[in-house]
């Protein structure tokens, strides 16, 4: 039941396409714990699947399901808010009036959706394109890591769109030289996938005619559009370039929209989008390959490495060993100096250099460069 919990603010801290989120507190004698209360909207069909998922840093976790003694504000939410939302984006014929029957508790409190972040970042993209597009790579990397986890669980995304990707402020935000916290728009948030469905005999399509048939039911849940296609479209959306499903599949034009070359990441992101949106689905790069490409864009090796030296496994092995040594040195200096704790980006970087091999790098750089 709800006993012991209290709503900290009357307004939702975040609204996604399929749920509202409220900050709630649980007080003890020594401290107060803050959670997110997830109030599902009508049509949210992923709750049973979500409760059975394993733990992953980019998958929303649930720690409780409440149905008794819910606050009046949450029970009235369905009557006051559902009429403004439907899975297809259209006005429902009969506004929902039933009270909310269950609320889910999550330890991660989202402050924004990816859609909100992208809409509010036009100025940052224009004034600091390198910083923004690096953030874009790091957010896309987290999407791919979450998708890989779901694939291993035989689970797919109900709707991979910016409205259903949540952003959570890291416990240890980036620190400036003056010791002040970086603004939310400049710091890297943790990204959470929050919409799922159980895959039944999932098959990768091998003809664009099949995909064309899919588009007729695109708004139905769960969406059957391939993850590779959706991530490819997500690249354009994050980079503020308009793209439709028809554009992505080449139904309107044989050419994809242009991505302006604003930073050192632009060309690589454009190349990745092309590989993910290949007209023949069987020739698209996988989500795992997309993750590896994003890691190379972020932490190298860059194309300049091969300008004066022939690309060989020996060269790539030496590069990896050197980077690992420099990374250890950096953490040692940080620990001995100001005692700075590793950031989320540091952790993602360590994940890369822990697992990468020269054979993987050879294949990825062949596709990227």
C-alpha positions in Angstrom: 0.0 0.0 0.0 0.8 3.7 -0.1 1.4 4.0 3.7 4.7 5.8 4.4 4.9 7.5 1.0 4.2 11.1 0.2 4.0 13.0 -3.0 6.7 15.7 -2.9 5.3 17.9 -5.7 1.7 18.2 -7.0 2.8 18.3 -10.6 4.5 15.4 -12.5 8.3 15.7 -12.7 8.2 14.1 -16.2 5.6 12.9 -18.7 6.4 10.3 -21.3 4.2 8.9 -24.0 2.9 6.1 -21.9 3.1 7.4 -18.3 3.3 10.2 -15.8 6.1 10.4 -13.1 5.8 12.0 -9.7 8.5 12.5 -7.1 7.6 10.7 -3.9 9.4 10.4 -0.6 9.7 7.7 2.1 10.8 9.2 5.4 12.6 7.4 8.1 14.1 8.7 11.4 17.5 9.3 9.7 16.8 10.3 6.1 14.3 10.6 3.3 14.5 8.4 0.2 13.1 9.8 -3.1 11.5 7.5 -5.7 9.5 8.0 -8.9 5.9 7.0 -8.9 5.0 5.8 -12.4 1.4 6.3 -13.3 0.7 4.3 -16.6 -1.6 5.8 -19.2 -4.3 3.9 -20.9 -2.8 1.5 -23.5 0.5 1.0 -21.6 1.0 -2.7 -22.2 4.5 -3.3 -21.0 4.1 -3.6 -17.2 4.1 -7.4 -17.0 7.2 -7.6 -19.2 9.0 -4.9 -17.4 8.7 -6.5 -14.0 10.5 -9.6 -15.3 13.6 -7.9 -16.8 17.0 -8.2 -15.4 18.9 -5.3 -14.0 20.7 -2.9 -16.5 21.8 0.7 -16.1 19.8 1.7 -19.2 16.6 -0.2 -18.4 14.0 1.4 -16.1 13.8 -0.8 -12.9 10.7 -1.3 -10.8 10.8 -1.9 -7.0 7.1 -2.0 -6.2 3.5 -2.1 -7.5 0.9 -0.3 -5.4 -2.9 -0.6 -5.7 -4.2 0.2 -2.3 -4.9 3.6 -0.6 -3.5 5.6 -3.5 -3.6 9.4 -3.2 -6.6 11.2 -4.6 -4.3 13.2 -7.0 -3.2 10.0 -8.7 -6.7 8.4 -8.8 -8.1 11.6 -10.5 -5.2 11.7 -13.0 -6.9 9.4 -15.4 -10.1 11.5 -15.4 -8.2 14.8 -15.9 -5.3 13.8 -18.1 -6.1 10.7 -20.2 -8.4 12.6 -22.6 -5.4 14.4 -24.0 -3.5 11.3 -25.0 -4.0 8.2 -27.2 -1.4 5.7 -28.6 -1.9 7.1 -32.1 -1.7 10.7 -31.1 -5.4 11.3 -32.1 -8.2 12.5 -29.8 -10.0 9.5 -28.3 -13.7 9.2 -29.1 -14.5 8.6 -25.4 -12.3 10.3 -22.8 -11.1 7.9 -20.1 -12.8 8.4 -16.7 -11.7 5.4 -14.7 -9.4 6.0 -11.7 -5.8 4.8 -11.8 -5.7 1.3 -10.5 -2.0 0.8 -10.0 1.1 2.9 -9.5 4.7 1.5 -9.9 7.7 2.6 -7.9 11.1 3.2 -9.5 14.3 4.1 -7.8 15.3 6.4 -10.8 13.5 9.7 -10.9 13.4 11.1 -14.5 13.5 14.9 -14.9 12.9 14.9 -18.7 12.3 12.8 -21.8 14.8 12.7 -24.7 12.2 14.6 -26.7 12.2 17.5 -24.2 16.0 17.5 -24.2 16.2 17.6 -28.0 13.6 20.4 -28.2 15.4 22.5 -25.7 18.9 22.0 -27.2 18.6 23.9 -30.5 20.7 26.8 -29.0 23.3 24.4 -27.5 23.6 22.6 -30.8 24.1 25.9 -32.7 26.6 27.5 -30.3 28.5 24.3 -29.1 28.1 21.8 -31.9 31.0 19.6 -30.9 29.8 19.4 -27.3 26.2 18.7 -28.2 27.0 16.1 -30.8 29.3 14.3 -28.4 26.4 14.2 -26.0 24.3 12.8 -28.8 26.8 10.0 -29.4 26.8 9.2 -25.6 23.0 9.1 -25.5 22.7 6.9 -28.6 25.4 4.6 -27.1 23.2 4.1 -24.0 20.2 3.4 -26.3 22.2 0.7 -28.0 23.4 -0.8 -24.8 19.9 -1.0 -23.4 18.7 -2.6 -26.7 21.4 -5.3 -26.5 20.3 -6.2 -23.0 16.6 -6.5 -24.2 17.6 -8.7 -27.1 19.4 -11.1 -24.8 16.1 -11.3 -22.8 14.0 -11.8 -25.9 12.3 -8.5 -25.3 11.7 -5.7 -27.8 10.7 -2.0 -27.4 7.1 -1.1 -27.5 7.9 2.3 -28.9 11.5 3.5 -29.5 10.8 7.2 -29.7 12.2 10.3 -27.9 9.0 10.5 -25.9 9.6 7.1 -24.2 13.3 7.5 -23.5 13.8 9.0 -20.0 16.7 11.0 -18.7 17.9 10.7 -15.1 20.4 13.1 -13.5 23.5 11.2 -12.4 24.2 11.1 -8.6 27.6 12.5 -9.3 27.2 15.3 -11.8 30.2 16.7 -13.8 32.1 19.3 -11.8 33.6 22.4 -13.3 37.0 23.7 -12.3 35.3 26.0 -9.7 33.6 23.0 -8.1 30.1 24.0 -9.3 27.7 21.6 -10.8 27.4 21.7 -14.6 24.0 22.8 -15.9 21.7 19.9 -16.9 22.0 20.8 -20.6 25.7 20.3 -20.5 26.1 17.3 -18.2 25.5 13.7 -19.5 22.3 12.2 -18.1 21.7 8.5 -17.7 19.2 7.3 -20.4 16.4 4.8 -19.5 14.3 2.7 -21.8 10.8 2.4 -20.3 8.5 0.7 -22.9 8.7 -3.0 -23.8 6.9 -6.0 -25.2 7.6 -9.7 -25.3 8.9 -10.8 -28.7 7.1 -13.7 -30.2 9.2 -15.5 -32.9 10.9 -12.3 -33.8 12.2 -12.5 -37.4 14.4 -9.9 -39.1 12.7 -8.9 -42.4 14.6 -9.4 -45.6 12.6 -7.3 -48.1 11.5 -3.7 -48.2 8.1 -4.8 -49.3 7.6 -6.4 -45.9 8.6 -3.2 -44.2 6.2 -1.3 -46.4 3.4 -3.5 -45.1 4.5 -2.8 -41.6 4.1 1.0 -41.9 0.3 0.5 -42.2 0.3 -0.5 -38.5 3.1 1.6 -37.3 1.1 3.3 -34.5 -0.2 0.0 -33.1 1.5 -1.4 -30.0 3.9 -3.1 -30.1 5.6 -1.5 -33.1 7.1 -4.1 -35.4 9.6 -1.7 -37.0 13.1 -3.0 -36.7 15.3 -1.6 -33.9 18.0 -0.7 -36.4 15.6 1.4 -38.4 14.3 3.2 -35.3 17.8 4.0 -34.0 18.8 5.3 -37.5 15.8 7.7 -37.3 16.7 8.6 -33.8 20.1 9.9 -35.0 18.3 12.4 -37.2 15.9 13.4 -34.5 18.6 14.1 -32.0 20.6 16.2 -34.5 17.5 18.3 -35.3 17.1 17.0 -38.8 13.5 16.2 -39.8 12.9 12.6 -41.1 9.8 10.5 -41.6 9.5 6.7 -41.8 8.9 7.1 -45.5 12.1 9.1 -45.9 14.0 6.4 -43.9 12.7 3.6 -46.1 13.3 5.5 -49.3 9.7 5.6 -50.4 9.8 9.3 -51.2 13.3 9.8 -52.3 16.3 7.5 -52.8 18.5 9.9 -50.7 18.4 10.4 -46.9 18.2 13.9 -45.5 21.5 15.7 -45.2 23.2 16.0 -41.8 25.2 19.3 -41.7 28.9 18.9 -40.9 29.0 20.9 -37.7 31.6 18.9 -35.7 34.1 16.1 -35.8 31.2 13.7 -35.0 28.8 14.8 -37.8 30.3 12.7 -40.6 30.5 9.6 -38.4 26.9 10.0 -37.3 25.8 10.4 -40.8 27.7 7.3 -41.9 26.1 5.3 -39.0 22.6 6.5 -40.0 23.2 5.4 -43.6 24.4 1.9 -42.4 21.3 1.6 -40.1 18.9 2.7 -42.7 20.2 0.6 -45.6 17.3 -0.1 -48.0 18.0 -3.8 -47.8 17.3 -4.7 -44.1 19.6 -7.7 -44.4 22.5 -5.4 -45.1 22.0 -3.0 -42.2 24.5 -3.0 -39.3 23.2 -4.6 -36.1 22.6 -2.8 -32.9 25.8 -4.4 -31.5 27.7 -3.0 -34.5 26.1 0.4 -34.1 27.2 0.4 -30.4 30.8 -0.4 -31.5 30.7 2.4 -34.1 29.6 4.9 -31.6 32.4 3.9 -29.2 34.9 4.4 -32.0 33.5 7.8 -32.7 33.8 8.8 -29.0 37.1 7.3 -28.0 38.9 6.4 -31.3 40.8 5.3 -33.1 40.2 8.2 -35.5 40.9 8.1 -39.2 44.1 10.1 -38.7 45.8 7.0 -37.1 45.8 5.3 -40.5 46.9 8.3 -42.5 50.6 7.5 -42.1 50.5 3.9 -41.0 48.8 0.9 -42.7 45.9 -0.5 -40.7 47.0 -3.8 -39.2 46.0 -5.9 -36.2 49.4 -5.1 -34.6 48.9 -1.4 -34.9 45.4 -1.6 -33.4 46.6 -3.8 -30.6 49.3 -1.3 -29.7 46.8 1.5 -29.8 44.4 -0.3 -27.4 47.3 -1.1 -25.0 48.4 2.5 -25.0 44.9 3.9 -24.4 44.4 1.5 -21.5 47.6 2.6 -19.9 46.7 6.3 -20.3 43.2 5.7 -18.9 44.7 4.1 -15.8 47.1 7.0 -15.4 44.2 9.5 -15.7 42.2 7.8 -12.9 45.3 7.5 -10.7 45.9 11.3 -11.1 42.3 12.1 -10.4 42.2 10.0 -7.3 45.5 11.4 -6.0 44.6 15.0 -6.7 41.1 16.4 -6.1 39.7 13.0 -5.4 37.2 13.3 -8.3 34.8 10.4 -8.6 34.5 8.9 -12.1 31.6 10.2 -14.2 29.1 8.3 -16.3 31.2 9.1 -19.4 34.3 7.7 -17.6 32.4 4.5 -16.8 31.2 4.1 -20.4 34.8 4.7 -21.6 36.0 1.9 -19.3 33.4 -0.4 -20.6 34.7 0.1 -24.1 38.4 -0.4 -23.3 37.7 -3.4 -21.1 36.1 -5.4 -23.9 37.4 -4.0 -27.2 39.8 -6.1 -29.3 42.0 -5.3 -32.3 39.8 -7.7 -34.4 36.6 -5.7 -33.4 38.3 -2.4 -34.2 39.5 -3.6 -37.6 35.9 -4.5 -38.6 34.4 -1.4 -37.2 36.9 1.0 -38.7 36.4 -0.8 -42.1 32.7 0.0 -41.9 33.1 3.5 -40.5 36.0 4.9 -42.5 
